[in-house]
Amino acid sequence: MTLIKAKKQRSKPQAPSNYKLRCTNDFVFKSLMTYDPEIGKRLVKDLTESIRDYVVDKVDLTSTELLTEGFQAKDIRLDICARLTPDRLIDFEMQCGSNKMEIPNRSAYYAATLVNRPDNKGLAYTALTPVDQLFLLDFDFPAKADQPEKAIHVYQLAEILDHDILTNLISVVIIEMKKIIQMNHSYEELSRAEKWCWFLKRYDEEHSDSVAARLVEEDEIFKEADSVMKRMSSDPAMRDAAFEHNRRMMDMAQLRYEGKREGLAEGIEQGIEKQRLETAKEMLRNHCNDQLIQLCTKISLQQLEQLKKEIVSGFNQTEDYSAQSHRTGD
């Protein structure tokens, strides 16, 4: 009888005691808006109204996983996606390490995919739900020669010379948080959108930044955001998941660098996918819930169910090995 020895279980990755959650981390940003769903809806509503000047009656957070039909097609996993009333889809993406030159194409691709959601299938073109795609950047976007200090850019399909708007079905908004901070406005001069950027960029649990501290002290919506951040920071599972996500992102960046240097594009993707699955396995073994695992690793539900089967199978094999060893010892 062939005996299968159990693999030694790796210890659960734990965040160092001095590890701080930063809103510019896409995982933490997403968690801020979803950790407490009711507060999250109020945060999304305020953030949307501050940037887009909409009056939002209602916010419903929707699925952030957009799976394409083709096996080799490019899937999208969004940070925050919400359906607004009056009817509109809005997606916020926190970007802290992407290639800045890919942002225009990426934002347009995300927006077009949102327009193509199943809810819009079969509708008359005039009834399609409009989409706002908002990218919050923690780096500089290529500046306009005539407006070097402009930090919030709104794009739509428009005629090149006369700038007539062809359609408002898709709007792409690029927000440079870093530039807003660098402009050093006084607190009184900050617009609502700039206050949000300041909070997301400079918040820490100790309120060491004077502007962020004043926001938390004087504004009810930022008090709520602060309360959620503190609850997340005191949640060991959340801190560990955020730490692991950050570590994995750095590993992925290193894989991309090494892959580009060696010209192994296929190897990069395989390595990234393997790391996602290994992280998900560790989280399953440590009894993390499905939602947190998918949020952290961005694997699909089908992949998650398959991993559960593999872990159960491995557990059964370990029990068989232990029983056989016991009989042999007797």
C-alpha positions, 0 to 999 in steps of 0.5 A, spaced: 500 500 500 502 506 498 502 511 503 501 518 502 505 523 507 501 529 509 505 536 507 507 540 513 502 545 514 505 552 513 504 557 519 499 562 517 502 569 515 501 574 520 501 582 520 507 585 524 505 588 530 506 595 527 503 594 521 498 599 519 492 599 514 493 604 508 487 606 504 491 607 498 492 599 498 486 597 494 484 591 498 484 596 504 480 601 500 475 595 498 474 593 505 473 600 508 467 600 503 464 593 504 466 591 512 460 595 514 455 595 509 450 600 511 456 605 513 459 603 506 453 605 502 453 612 506 461 612 504 460 611 497 454 616 496 458 621 499 464 620 495 460 619 489 456 626 490 463 629 492 466 627 485 461 627 480 456 632 483 450 627 483 444 627 488 444 620 489 438 617 493 440 610 494 446 606 493 446 598 492 453 595 492 453 590 486 458 584 484 465 586 483 467 580 479 465 581 471 467 574 468 467 574 461 464 568 456 471 566 453 476 561 456 482 565 455 478 572 455 480 577 460 476 577 467 475 583 471 475 584 478 473 591 481 474 594 487 467 598 488 461 597 484 455 600 486 448 601 482 445 608 484 438 611 484 437 615 479 439 609 475 447 609 474 453 604 475 459 607 478 466 603 479 471 606 484 478 603 483 484 605 487 491 604 483 497 605 487 502 601 483 500 600 476 503 602 469 501 609 469 501 609 461 496 603 461 490 607 465 487 610 459 486 604 456 484 600 462 479 605 464 476 605 458 476 597 458 473 597 465 467 602 463 465 598 456 465 592 460 460 595 465 456 597 460 456 590 457 453 587 464 447 582 463 442 588 466 443 591 460 442 586 455 436 586 450 435 593 452 433 599 447 440 603 446 436 609 449 435 605 456 442 603 457 444 604 464 450 610 464 457 608 467 462 612 471 469 609 471 473 612 477 480 611 478 483 614 484 491 614 483 496 614 488 501 617 483 502 622 477 498 622 471 501 625 465 500 632 466 496 637 461 501 642 458 496 648 459 494 646 466 499 642 470 496 643 477 489 640 474 488 633 478 481 631 477 480 629 469 473 627 466 473 624 459 467 622 455 466 621 448 466 628 444 467 631 438 475 633 437 474 640 435 468 642 437 468 638 444 460 636 443 459 630 447 456 624 443 454 621 449 454 621 456 453 613 457 460 612 459 464 617 463 472 616 465 474 620 471 482 620 473 483 623 480 490 624 482 490 624 490 498 625 490 497 632 486 492 634 490 496 633 497 502 636 494 498 643 492 498 644 500 491 648 500 489 650 507 483 646 510 478 651 509 480 651 501 479 644 500 473 642 496 469 636 498 472 631 493 479 634 495 477 632 502 476 625 500 483 624 497 486 627 503 483 622 507 484 616 503 491 618 502 493 621 509 489 617 514 492 613 519 489 610 526 493 615 530 491 621 526 498 624 525 496 628 519 493 635 521 488 635 516 486 628 516 485 629 524 480 635 523 476 631 518 475 626 523 474 631 528 469 635 525 465 631 519 460 626 521 462 622 514 469 621 516 468 619 523 464 613 520 470 612 516 475 612 521 470 608 526 470 602 520 478 603 519 479 602 527 475 596 527 478 593 521 485 595 524 483 591 531 480 585 527 486 580 526 484 576 520 483 583 517 490 585 518 493 579 516 489 578 510 491 586 508 498 584 510 498 578 505 495 581 500 500 587 500 506 581 500 502 578 494 502 584 490 509 585 491 511 578 489 507 579 483 510 585 481 517 582 482 514 576 478 512 581 472 519 584 473 523 578 472 518 575 467 519 581 462 526 581 463 527 574 461 521 574 456 516 569 460 510 572 459 506 566 460 510 564 466 508 570 469 501 569 469 502 562 471 506 564 477 501 569 479 495 564 479 499 559 483 500 564 488 493 566 488 491 559 489 496 558 495 494 564 499 487 561 498 489 555 501 492 558 507 486 562 508 481 556 508 486 552 512 485 557 517 478 558 517 477 564 513 470 565 510 469 565 503 467 572 502 474 574 505 478 569 501 475 572 494 476 579 496 483 577 498 485 573 492 481 575 487 480 567 485 473 565 482 467 561 486 469 555 482 476 555 484 474 556 491 470 550 491 475 546 487 480 548 493 475 546 498 475 539 495 482 538 495 483 540 502 478 535 504 481 530 500 488 531 503 485 531 510 482 524 508 489 522 505 492 524 512 487 520 516 489 514 512 496 515 513 495 516 520 491 509 521 496 505 517 502 508 521 498 506 527 496 499 525 504 498 523 506 500 530 501 495 533 
